[in-house]
Amino acid sequence: MSGDAKKYPFRTLKVSGKRHRVRWDQSMGDLAGNVNHQQLLILISAGMSADEVRETLLHELLHAVCHQQGVDIKEDANRQISIGIFELMRSNPGLADYIFGESDDGSD
């Protein structure tokens, strides 16, 4: 990983039981991100703002989850869902901890 480890903390992520490599790539042209389902590889353009990188990672992870679950989702639907989930998590910082049992309530 060539970028700052704090800015780009993941080298791999497990998606529906399959480990995907994550590569932070400067040379993606017009693409913000991409997922190669055969190689289990998620590419994220590192030339974006921190929020754009996070949104793009979530977007590509949603593609990977849908593929692993056998769900065909259109690009526009993926975009809208990933933006919605990103905003949901940002607006409710304790939500992930609550869902995964790390907190007893949703308070901040």
Beta strands, then each sheet from edge to edge (+ up, - down):
strand 1: 12-15
strand 2: 18-25
strand 3: 33-36
strand 4: 41-45
sheet 1: 1+ 2- 4- 3+
end
